Amino acid sequence: MEMDKEQPALDLTSNVSQEEYRQVCWGLFGYNVAQTDGLLKKPGIDINLVLKDGEGRVWGGVFCETWLYSLYIDVLWIDESIRGRGYGRALMEEAERIACEHGCTFAHTTTFSYQAPDFYQRVGYAIFAAMDDYPEGIVQYFLKKRL
């Protein structure tokens, strides 16, 4: 690769520190915010809900981010021993309620065929894309829902 004489010499490395990782991520975030005239940061809240008992044991939770007036469900988990009792639905409904309260107009997520595509469809999400290039028949689904 021919280098411009006024540019510093650059090296590629796979040895990345946490600070370097953060610097790259914040660089991309700053670019994205500028390109969307700040809309990317709206409403810009995290919605994190945990389901726990009186002893403080965690039985499940949902962790979400918001941007461009959308709700992104990043993590949803319910302990296997209490699945099918409505706790997942309750977590989703509360996260969506909070998102709507802050102006979000739709929600989206991704899940694999061995995870919860049926659950998401039962709570109103529609599959809009699927990627089936994974080994052993595993499919990744992309889902969305109007709020």
Backbone as a chain_set.jsonl record, in Angstrom:
{"seq": "MEMDKEQPALDLTSNVSQEEYRQVCWGLFGYNVAQTDGLLKKPGIDINLVLKDGEGRVWGGVFCETWLYSLYIDVLWIDESIRGRGYGRALMEEAERIACEHGCTFAHTTTFSYQAPDFYQRVGYAIFAAMDDYPEGIVQYFLKKRL", "coords": {"N": [[0.853, -1.169, 0.0], [0.652, 2.129, -0.945], [1.743, 4.974, 0.734], [0.625, 8.224, 1.637], [2.833, 10.924, 1.852], [2.394, 12.825, 3.823], [0.849, 11.631, 5.708], [0.705, 9.761, 8.764], [2.615, 6.78, 9.454], [0.874, 3.776, 9.575], [-0.129, 0.951, 11.489], [-1.616, -2.242, 11.407], [-3.242, -4.098, 13.917], [-4.15, -6.833, 16.024], [-4.137, -6.711, 18.669], [-5.868, -5.217, 20.878], [-6.669, -2.705, 23.118], [-8.94, -2.017, 25.882], [-9.458, 0.715, 26.015], [-8.785, 1.549, 23.406], [-10.708, 0.135, 21.993], [-13.058, 1.391, 22.97], [-12.546, 3.967, 21.971], [-12.717, 3.633, 19.174], [-15.421, 2.796, 18.966], [-16.764, 5.055, 20.024], [-15.944, 6.896, 18.145], [-17.304, 6.018, 15.834], [-19.939, 6.278, 16.815], [-20.071, 9.085, 17.219], [-19.812, 9.969, 14.563], [-22.166, 8.844, 13.462], [-24.157, 10.19, 14.94], [-23.722, 12.812, 14.051], [-24.333, 12.496, 11.32], [-27.054, 12.031, 11.409], [-28.105, 14.335, 12.293], [-28.316, 14.444, 15.068], [-30.563, 12.96, 15.628], [-30.185, 10.252, 16.038], [-29.724, 9.967, 18.743], [-32.19, 10.049, 19.991], [-34.938, 8.569, 21.692], [-32.823, 8.035, 23.33], [-32.527, 6.54, 25.697], [-31.832, 3.883, 27.991], [-33.591, 0.912, 28.572], [-33.94, -1.136, 31.049], [-34.979, -3.95, 32.614], [-35.518, -6.085, 35.369], [-36.472, -9.233, 36.597], [-37.101, -10.372, 39.713], [-37.028, -12.249, 42.809], [-38.182, -12.078, 46.274], [-35.909, -12.643, 47.709], [-33.931, -11.584, 46.241], [-32.984, -13.028, 44.11], [-32.336, -13.334, 40.68], [-34.585, -13.926, 38.097], [-35.079, -13.389, 35.515], [-34.988, -11.057, 32.741], [-35.008, -8.049, 30.736], [-33.116, -6.194, 28.489], [-32.727, -3.17, 26.925], [-32.147, -0.763, 24.287], [-32.557, 2.564, 23.02], [-32.918, 4.354, 20.018], [-33.155, 6.644, 17.267], [-35.882, 6.903, 17.63], [-36.701, 4.296, 18.083], [-37.109, 1.088, 19.663], [-34.761, -1.16, 20.722], [-34.499, -4.473, 21.394], [-32.158, -5.973, 23.141], [-31.291, -8.009, 24.921], [-33.129, -10.674, 26.207], [-34.221, -12.738, 28.694], [-35.533, -15.508, 30.434], [-35.628, -17.54, 33.27], [-35.495, -21.008, 32.759], [-37.157, -22.629, 34.358], [-39.429, -21.153, 34.911], [-40.579, -20.389, 32.575], [-43.173, -19.743, 30.163], [-45.179, -18.788, 31.759], [-46.003, -16.197, 31.483], [-44.241, -14.197, 32.228], [-42.226, -13.29, 30.477], [-43.747, -12.022, 28.508], [-44.853, -9.995, 30.112], [-42.532, -8.519, 30.787], [-41.783, -7.633, 28.217], [-44.04, -6.099, 27.491], [-43.905, -4.046, 29.4], [-41.414, -2.852, 28.796], [-41.977, -1.957, 26.19], [-44.061, -0.193, 26.761], [-42.743, 1.817, 28.233], [-40.976, 2.668, 26.245], [-42.776, 3.691, 24.315], [-43.849, 5.782, 25.799], [-41.728, 7.5, 25.71], [-41.657, 8.234, 23.084], [-41.001, 6.339, 21.101], [-41.666, 4.554, 18.093], [-41.564, 2.051, 16.977], [-40.405, -1.325, 17.549], [-37.579, -3.534, 17.588], [-35.677, -6.557, 17.049], [-33.402, -9.344, 17.215], [-33.161, -12.861, 16.86], [-32.263, -16.305, 17.302], [-32.996, -19.478, 15.683], [-32.941, -21.483, 17.612], [-33.566, -20.136, 19.853], [-35.914, -17.848, 20.574], [-37.928, -17.35, 18.444], [-40.664, -18.008, 18.106], [-41.854, -17.08, 20.466], [-41.492, -14.256, 20.243], [-43.102, -13.758, 18.003], [-45.594, -14.462, 19.048], [-45.985, -12.322, 20.792], [-46.468, -10.267, 19.097], [-44.514, -9.53, 17.208], [-43.127, -9.384, 13.923], [-41.469, -11.36, 11.55], [-39.056, -10.025, 9.449], [-36.824, -10.582, 8.037], [-34.5, -13.231, 7.391], [-31.607, -15.084, 8.087], [-29.961, -17.727, 6.843], [-27.441, -18.898, 6.733], [-25.884, -20.077, 8.64], [-24.253, -22.887, 10.277], [-25.563, -26.289, 10.504], [-28.334, -25.914, 10.16], [-29.167, -23.71, 11.622], [-30.913, -20.698, 12.034], [-30.988, -17.176, 11.814], [-33.222, -14.775, 12.895], [-34.788, -11.687, 12.101], [-36.759, -9.324, 13.587], [-39.665, -7.2, 13.924], [-41.885, -4.709, 15.328], [-44.688, -2.588, 15.301], [-45.278, 0.052, 17.509]], "CA": [[0.0, 0.0, 0.0], [1.445, 3.352, -1.025], [1.315, 5.919, 1.77], [0.797, 9.648, 1.408], [3.976, 11.358, 2.654], [1.972, 13.656, 4.95], [0.1, 10.798, 6.64], [1.572, 8.95, 9.622], [2.669, 5.349, 9.164], [-0.136, 3.086, 10.378], [0.028, -0.492, 11.612], [-2.797, -3.02, 11.798], [-2.944, -5.024, 15.008], [-5.3, -7.458, 16.674], [-3.935, -6.487, 20.094], [-6.675, -4.018, 21.087], [-6.979, -2.422, 24.52], [-10.31, -1.552, 26.136], [-9.524, 2.134, 25.651], [-8.804, 1.625, 21.941], [-12.029, -0.34, 21.594], [-13.987, 2.487, 23.259], [-12.255, 5.084, 21.075], [-13.292, 3.307, 17.863], [-16.877, 2.813, 19.091], [-17.211, 6.442, 20.168], [-15.724, 7.544, 16.848], [-18.443, 5.658, 14.984], [-21.133, 6.894, 17.384], [-20.023, 10.515, 16.906], [-20.105, 10.107, 13.131], [-23.578, 8.543, 13.253], [-24.947, 11.29, 15.502], [-23.589, 13.944, 13.135], [-25.017, 12.196, 10.066], [-28.503, 12.03, 11.63], [-28.411, 15.614, 12.939], [-28.632, 14.194, 16.467], [-31.742, 12.109, 15.757], [-29.762, 8.951, 16.54], [-29.74, 9.968, 20.206], [-33.546, 10.242, 20.495], [-34.878, 9.274, 22.958], [-31.51, 7.843, 23.938], [-32.573, 5.96, 27.039], [-31.774, 2.433, 28.114], [-34.707, 0.357, 29.334], [-33.443, -2.384, 31.624], [-35.918, -4.45, 33.609], [-35.11, -7.368, 35.919], [-37.485, -9.961, 37.332], [-36.429, -11.054, 40.819], [-37.884, -12.603, 43.933], [-37.95, -11.361, 47.527], [-34.553, -12.928, 48.183], [-32.988, -10.918, 45.352], [-32.554, -13.905, 43.011], [-32.781, -12.897, 39.357], [-35.282, -14.97, 37.347], [-35.161, -12.989, 34.115], [-34.864, -9.632, 32.496], [-34.918, -7.542, 29.365], [-32.232, -5.03, 28.383], [-33.049, -2.518, 25.656], [-31.626, 0.56, 23.964], [-33.413, 3.32, 22.1], [-32.31, 5.329, 19.111], [-34.006, 6.956, 16.115], [-37.247, 6.648, 18.102], [-37.002, 2.865, 18.045], [-36.712, 0.286, 20.813], [-34.023, -2.351, 20.322], [-34.412, -5.471, 22.46], [-30.831, -6.568, 23.028], [-31.241, -9.244, 25.704], [-34.327, -11.097, 26.923], [-34.01, -14.077, 29.239], [-36.353, -15.966, 31.551], [-35.17, -18.829, 33.767], [-36.274, -22.095, 32.15], [-38.138, -23.209, 35.278], [-40.653, -20.34, 35.002], [-41.04, -20.001, 31.234], [-44.546, -20.109, 29.832], [-46.099, -18.275, 32.783], [-46.361, -14.814, 31.196], [-43.251, -13.22, 32.682], [-41.591, -12.702, 29.295], [-44.723, -11.082, 27.938], [-44.945, -8.84, 31.02], [-41.314, -7.722, 30.595], [-41.855, -6.983, 26.907], [-45.076, -5.063, 27.528], [-43.423, -2.896, 30.187], [-40.37, -2.18, 28.005], [-42.656, -1.262, 25.089], [-44.812, 0.929, 27.347], [-41.777, 2.871, 28.533], [-40.486, 3.176, 24.961], [-43.843, 4.524, 23.744], [-43.926, 6.976, 26.635], [-40.625, 8.367, 25.295], [-41.788, 8.58, 21.67], [-40.623, 5.293, 20.148], [-42.773, 4.156, 17.228], [-41.469, 0.632, 16.662], [-39.393, -2.095, 18.276], [-36.964, -4.556, 16.744], [-34.746, -7.445, 17.717], [-32.949, -10.498, 16.45], [-33.122, -14.084, 17.649], [-31.902, -17.48, 16.521], [-34.017, -20.522, 15.631], [-32.906, -22.262, 18.856], [-33.929, -19.248, 20.958], [-37.314, -17.509, 20.853], [-38.711, -16.723, 17.373], [-42.101, -18.21, 18.334], [-42.272, -16.159, 21.53], [-41.608, -12.896, 19.706], [-44.278, -13.692, 17.139], [-46.78, -14.48, 19.915], [-46.189, -11.004, 21.405], [-46.765, -9.28, 18.07], [-43.408, -9.205, 16.319], [-43.159, -10.045, 12.617], [-40.158, -11.605, 10.937], [-38.896, -9.313, 8.184], [-35.668, -11.139, 7.338], [-33.902, -14.405, 8.018], [-30.306, -15.442, 7.529], [-29.829, -19.166, 7.067], [-26.092, -19.297, 6.345], [-25.192, -20.692, 9.765], [-24.186, -24.351, 10.162], [-26.512, -27.181, 11.159], [-29.715, -25.461, 10.041], [-29.476, -22.58, 12.509], [-31.392, -19.515, 11.317], [-31.114, -15.942, 12.591], [-34.403, -14.031, 12.486], [-34.868, -10.264, 12.395], [-38.174, -9.091, 13.841], [-40.072, -5.823, 14.265], [-43.273, -4.503, 15.768], [-45.134, -1.209, 15.465], [-45.732, 0.307, 18.893]], "C": [[0.906, 1.242, 0.0], [0.876, 4.382, -0.045], [1.55, 7.347, 1.303], [1.892, 10.126, 2.351], [3.574, 12.2, 3.858], [1.168, 12.875, 5.987], [1.069, 10.007, 7.507], [1.568, 7.49, 9.152], [1.703, 4.648, 10.114], [0.128, 1.588, 10.37], [-1.31, -1.109, 11.989], [-2.389, -3.981, 12.889], [-4.23, -5.629, 15.535], [-5.187, -7.345, 18.195], [-4.603, -5.154, 20.448], [-6.993, -3.861, 22.566], [-8.439, -1.994, 24.653], [-10.468, -0.091, 25.732], [-9.574, 2.308, 24.135], [-10.157, 1.175, 21.398], [-13.067, 0.766, 21.785], [-13.791, 3.649, 22.29], [-12.862, 4.837, 19.691], [-14.819, 3.372, 17.928], [-17.412, 4.236, 19.208], [-16.985, 7.241, 18.889], [-16.881, 7.268, 15.905], [-19.722, 6.311, 15.493], [-21.191, 8.383, 17.052], [-20.351, 10.782, 15.449], [-21.598, 9.901, 12.882], [-24.488, 9.642, 13.791], [-24.902, 12.489, 14.561], [-24.385, 13.709, 11.852], [-26.536, 12.216, 10.203], [-28.954, 13.33, 12.294], [-28.885, 15.424, 14.374], [-29.824, 13.281, 16.687], [-31.393, 10.733, 16.321], [-29.912, 8.863, 18.055], [-31.145, 10.085, 20.799], [-34.276, 8.915, 20.626], [-33.604, 9.004, 23.74], [-31.522, 7.314, 25.357], [-32.365, 4.449, 26.944], [-32.98, 2.017, 28.952], [-34.26, -1.019, 29.791], [-34.355, -2.791, 32.764], [-35.469, -5.834, 34.068], [-36.272, -7.931, 36.735], [-36.776, -10.712, 38.448], [-37.401, -11.309, 41.957], [-37.489, -11.808, 45.175], [-36.575, -11.581, 48.123], [-33.488, -12.243, 47.331], [-32.475, -11.782, 44.208], [-33.159, -13.41, 41.704], [-33.353, -14.09, 38.6], [-35.399, -14.627, 35.862], [-34.97, -11.497, 33.976], [-34.859, -9.317, 31.016], [-34.074, -6.277, 29.403], [-32.386, -4.449, 26.982], [-32.338, -1.179, 25.532], [-32.635, 1.256, 23.069], [-32.564, 4.257, 21.267], [-33.24, 5.51, 17.927], [-35.473, 6.635, 16.404], [-37.668, 5.195, 17.909], [-36.509, 2.216, 19.334], [-35.987, -0.931, 20.272], [-33.922, -3.282, 21.522], [-33.111, -6.215, 22.261], [-30.77, -7.925, 23.716], [-32.6, -9.465, 26.357], [-34.069, -12.521, 27.393], [-34.944, -14.308, 30.406], [-35.804, -17.324, 31.971], [-36.098, -19.932, 33.229], [-37.373, -22.631, 33.054], [-39.432, -22.407, 35.375], [-41.134, -19.852, 33.635], [-42.466, -20.48, 31.012], [-45.579, -19.61, 30.826], [-46.44, -16.8, 32.593], [-45.345, -13.772, 31.618], [-42.54, -12.54, 31.512], [-42.49, -11.666, 28.647], [-44.813, -9.821, 28.802], [-43.718, -7.938, 30.878], [-41.367, -6.952, 29.285], [-42.879, -5.846, 26.918], [-44.614, -3.837, 28.3], [-42.339, -2.136, 29.433], [-41.0, -1.378, 26.87], [-43.436, -0.055, 25.601], [-43.889, 2.105, 27.618], [-41.264, 3.496, 27.239], [-41.52, 4.099, 24.315], [-43.95, 5.854, 24.481], [-42.838, 7.993, 26.238], [-40.594, 8.606, 23.792], [-41.393, 7.517, 20.663], [-41.851, 4.837, 19.367], [-42.706, 2.699, 16.788], [-40.361, 0.002, 17.493], [-38.821, -3.124, 17.316], [-35.966, -5.359, 17.552], [-34.269, -8.499, 16.74], [-32.886, -11.689, 17.393], [-32.766, -15.249, 16.731], [-33.006, -18.536, 16.622], [-34.042, -21.352, 16.905], [-33.273, -21.4, 20.064], [-35.438, -19.027, 20.99], [-38.091, -16.889, 19.687], [-40.221, -16.872, 17.575], [-42.626, -17.267, 19.408], [-42.48, -14.762, 20.973], [-42.821, -12.757, 18.798], [-45.564, -13.701, 17.961], [-47.043, -13.122, 20.554], [-46.238, -9.898, 20.356], [-45.656, -8.893, 17.124], [-43.524, -10.006, 15.028], [-41.73, -10.212, 12.112], [-40.102, -10.834, 9.619], [-37.671, -9.778, 7.415], [-35.171, -12.346, 8.119], [-32.582, -14.687, 7.314], [-30.051, -16.9, 7.879], [-28.469, -19.709, 6.649], [-25.298, -19.947, 7.475], [-25.164, -22.211, 9.603], [-25.358, -25.043, 10.863], [-27.942, -26.66, 11.181], [-30.109, -24.319, 10.952], [-29.828, -21.361, 11.656], [-31.427, -18.34, 12.284], [-32.289, -15.16, 12.019], [-34.307, -12.578, 12.933], [-36.36, -9.929, 12.47], [-38.444, -7.636, 14.181], [-41.541, -5.792, 14.648], [-43.555, -3.012, 15.838], [-45.647, -1.039, 16.887], [-46.911, 1.261, 18.895]], "O": [[1.8, 1.377, 0.835], [-0.331, 4.621, -0.012], [2.553, 7.641, 0.653], [1.885, 9.773, 3.531], [4.332, 12.285, 4.824], [0.841, 13.416, 7.043], [2.142, 9.621, 7.042], [0.612, 7.038, 8.522], [1.717, 4.901, 11.318], [0.558, 1.029, 9.361], [-2.049, -0.552, 12.801], [-1.332, -4.608, 12.817], [-5.283, -4.993, 15.492], [-6.053, -7.833, 18.921], [-3.987, -4.094, 20.333], [-7.524, -4.777, 23.194], [-9.09, -1.653, 23.666], [-11.494, 0.295, 25.172], [-10.334, 3.138, 23.636], [-10.685, 1.767, 20.456], [-13.856, 1.05, 20.884], [-14.766, 4.249, 21.837], [-13.458, 5.741, 19.106], [-15.448, 3.944, 17.038], [-18.401, 4.583, 18.563], [-17.746, 8.159, 18.584], [-17.384, 8.181, 15.249], [-20.505, 6.84, 14.704], [-22.238, 8.889, 16.648], [-21.087, 11.718, 15.135], [-22.226, 10.689, 12.175], [-25.486, 9.984, 13.156], [-25.931, 13.113, 14.303], [-25.039, 14.624, 11.353], [-27.238, 12.4, 9.209], [-30.073, 13.409, 12.802], [-29.755, 16.157, 14.845], [-30.078, 12.864, 17.817], [-32.211, 10.116, 17.004], [-30.197, 7.79, 18.588], [-31.274, 10.21, 22.017], [-34.222, 8.148, 19.664], [-33.336, 9.69, 24.726], [-30.618, 7.61, 26.138], [-32.688, 3.827, 25.931], [-33.339, 2.688, 29.919], [-34.211, -1.958, 28.996], [-34.491, -2.074, 33.756], [-35.082, -6.664, 33.246], [-36.958, -7.208, 37.458], [-35.95, -11.586, 38.184], [-38.451, -10.674, 42.057], [-36.582, -10.977, 45.135], [-36.122, -10.792, 48.952], [-32.299, -12.303, 47.642], [-31.636, -11.342, 43.422], [-34.35, -13.106, 41.635], [-32.704, -15.129, 38.473], [-35.773, -15.474, 35.051], [-34.812, -10.772, 34.959], [-34.725, -10.199, 30.167], [-34.287, -5.4, 30.24], [-32.199, -5.143, 25.983], [-31.978, -0.549, 26.526], [-33.468, 0.608, 22.435], [-31.615, 4.869, 21.757], [-34.031, 4.619, 17.618], [-36.204, 6.16, 15.535], [-38.826, 4.9, 17.614], [-35.613, 2.729, 20.005], [-36.537, -1.663, 19.448], [-33.333, -2.928, 22.543], [-32.972, -6.999, 21.322], [-30.252, -8.886, 23.148], [-33.154, -8.561, 26.982], [-33.742, -13.4, 26.596], [-35.131, -13.438, 31.256], [-35.542, -18.173, 31.119], [-37.321, -19.796, 33.246], [-38.421, -23.047, 32.562], [-40.435, -22.922, 35.868], [-42.008, -18.988, 33.558], [-42.907, -21.477, 31.585], [-46.749, -19.982, 30.735], [-47.098, -16.208, 33.448], [-45.556, -12.58, 31.392], [-42.281, -11.337, 31.56], [-42.049, -10.575, 28.286], [-44.844, -8.708, 28.277], [-43.855, -6.715, 30.853], [-41.038, -5.767, 29.239], [-42.608, -4.758, 26.411], [-44.899, -2.708, 27.899], [-42.34, -0.905, 29.427], [-40.598, -0.243, 26.615], [-43.468, 0.987, 24.947], [-44.204, 3.247, 27.281], [-41.132, 4.717, 27.148], [-41.171, 5.172, 23.823], [-44.12, 6.909, 23.87], [-43.016, 9.198, 26.414], [-39.607, 9.128, 23.273], [-41.447, 7.776, 19.461], [-42.948, 4.747, 19.92], [-43.691, 2.164, 16.278], [-39.507, 0.686, 18.056], [-39.477, -3.536, 16.359], [-35.473, -4.916, 18.59], [-34.688, -8.533, 15.583], [-32.594, -11.54, 18.58], [-32.953, -15.17, 15.517], [-33.84, -18.493, 17.526], [-35.096, -21.887, 17.25], [-33.286, -21.898, 21.19], [-36.177, -19.926, 21.393], [-38.864, -15.961, 19.924], [-40.978, -15.957, 17.249], [-43.72, -16.717, 19.275], [-43.521, -14.148, 21.202], [-43.498, -11.73, 18.83], [-46.525, -13.019, 17.608], [-48.195, -12.789, 20.835], [-46.068, -8.724, 20.683], [-45.845, -7.997, 16.301], [-43.961, -11.157, 15.035], [-40.899, -9.312, 12.237], [-40.988, -10.97, 8.775], [-37.495, -9.405, 6.255], [-35.386, -12.47, 9.324], [-32.467, -14.543, 6.096], [-29.939, -17.263, 9.049], [-28.364, -20.869, 6.25], [-24.145, -20.328, 7.274], [-25.976, -22.763, 8.861], [-26.044, -24.453, 11.699], [-28.685, -26.935, 12.123], [-31.292, -23.992, 11.041], [-29.136, -21.038, 10.69], [-31.844, -18.485, 13.434], [-32.352, -14.91, 10.815], [-33.803, -12.284, 14.016], [-37.12, -10.211, 11.544], [-37.563, -6.926, 14.665], [-42.317, -6.698, 14.343], [-42.75, -2.252, 16.377], [-46.367, -1.894, 17.402], [-47.432, 1.596, 19.959]]}, "num_chains": 1, "name": "protein.A"}
